[in-house]
Amino acid sequence: MSDKRNTSYCGLYCLDCIPSNKKLFHLISELDKNLEDIQFEKYAELKSKKSFMFNEYPVFIKVLKEIKKLECSSTCRDGPNSILGCRINCKLRQCAIENGYEGCWECDSYTNCANLSDLKLNHPLLFNNIEIIRRYGIEKWADKRSKHYSWD
């Protein structure tokens, strides 16, 4: 896959994003199926008599199913496909396309963009990525990119 295909319009690298982690979502699906197949909810009910944490098993399953919904199976450039991955109504994508840009790095006022400022809360080095893309181009920047999340 090319750097361009995996570069979102905002300057993040799609494959660094948790919703694109194929291994994670494969494991979640396998775990969910396995728990259903062995009827673990019945086992959790039995175990809850001695360990109160097993009373929370239904909450665990709800959270697991919510995590599964985060999966994003394609890149931002391939098109919108999930609420939290590549949003259907992504303002950054819409703005870039309307202005004929490959991405925010082509905009001279990206540092004052409210939409990018919101995104920067969880991606504090986003502007570093944009500067790297400006310097090296969309096809040759990815191996120089900054950390993806604020906790990296």
PEGIVEN-V63619 format. One record per pair of residues at least 6 apart in sequence whose C-alpha atoms are under 7 Angstrom apart, sorted by the first residue. I is the first residue (numbers start at 1). J is the second residue. Records with the same first field share a line. If there is no record, write none. Layout:
# PEGIVEN-V63619
I->J, J
This chain:
# PEGIVEN-V63619
2->139
3->138, 139, 140, 142
4->138, 139
5->75, 77
6->13, 14, 15, 75
7->13, 14
8->14, 76, 77
9->92, 93, 96, 102, 103, 104
10->92, 103, 104
11->103, 104, 126, 129, 130
12->126
14->20, 75
16->148
19->70, 71, 72, 85
20->71, 72, 73
25->68, 71
28->68
44->54, 57
45->54, 55
47->54
48->54, 55
70->84, 85
72->81, 82, 85
76->86
80->86, 87, 88
81->87, 88
92->115
96->102, 103, 104
104->110
105->130, 133, 134
120->126
122->149, 150
123->148, 149, 150
124->150
125->146, 147
128->146
129->145, 146
132->141, 145
133->141
